[in-house]
Amino acid sequence: MEQRSFLQRFIGRPEFGPFVLLVLLITVFTLINPAFLSVTNISNLLAFTPELGMIALAMTMLMTAGEFDLSVGSVFGFSAVVMWTLYNAGVTSLEIGFLIAMGIAALIGFANGWFVTKLKIPSFLVTLGMLLVVRGTALYITDGFPQGRWSSDSPLLSILVGEFSIGPIRMYTSILWFILFTVILGYILTQSKAGNWIQASGGNSISAAARGVRVSSTKIALFMLTALMSAYAGITSSIRVSTANPNSGTSYELEVIAMVVIGGTALNGGRGTIIGTVLGILILRLMRNGIVLIGVPGLAYNIFIGAIILGMMALHSWLERRHHAGT
């Protein structure tokens, strides 16, 4: 009986659907093309996944609080442009440029949060406007052209994106930062007072405020966190590919939201899962990689993603109805 109740609880968790889908994708892609689990392919997957994943982790926290941010992709590209423009022009060292870029990102996040919480403008409209402002600024700074290659012996490069190997698998230190952020944010969301405030803010902000939860401060802090993680991811990516492109991160906001939603975080707030988001990140990255390996045109990627989102939403809804019905 205990074993059955544990199984029922596991099936009822929001992470169950993404876990099953992940296992299914790995199995299908491997059966069709065994190269899917090759060392080279795994190395390629681990190179890019942490960058988009960092943004998704922060977006999970924000969406749990009932808001979301459409400007993350533009902040991703803009922050790298700021850092490398300052450095290449000889204005600052790379380390100071990094801090300035992160500081500007924090201000962008604060502005998003202030407009949403103080002026009561929906986050969709606020962050859509910020997306255009930030992207436009990045394009203006660079005249629309990517920054070329650069040379720097700063230890910051190795700290953020140093290469190392585990056996035959080549990886970057960004995967270690991603794991660290996953553990920290997972603990905050599920084991801390701040996590209770985040979930309460998304569940019912009026009741939460009446119980002493600082809803506005919580949401502003989360907007700042999301912007900071986007900036950090963008700078990490620019170091890895040796290019600061003002168009980097285009459409990332939609892909990140898809990762979070597929992972089981409620779109209307009140419930979030970092573990589920990690599964959602892996699902979309494996999907993008796998459909190419099995010969499906890359342009069909959005078709699969849309179908997965609809399917996962239907599954989450069904599991939630079963949970409330007590079956």
Secondary structure, 3 states (H helix, E strand, C coil): CHHHHHHHHHHHCCCHHHHHHHHHHHHHHHHHCHHHHCHHHHHHHHHHHHHHHHHHHHHHHHHHCCCCCCCHHHHHHHHHHHHHHHHHCCCCCHHHHHHHHHHHHHHHHHHHHHHHHHCCCCHHHHHHHHHHHHHHHHHHHHCCCCECCCCCCCHHHHHHHCEEEECCEEEECHHHHHHHHHHHHHHHHHHCHHHHHHHHHHHCHHHHHHCCCCHHHHHHHHHHHHHHHHHHHHHHHHHHHCCECCCCCCCHHHHHHHHHHHCCCCCCCCCCCHHHHHHHHHHHHHHHHHHHHCCCCHHHHHHHHHHHHHHHHHHHHHHHHHHHHCC
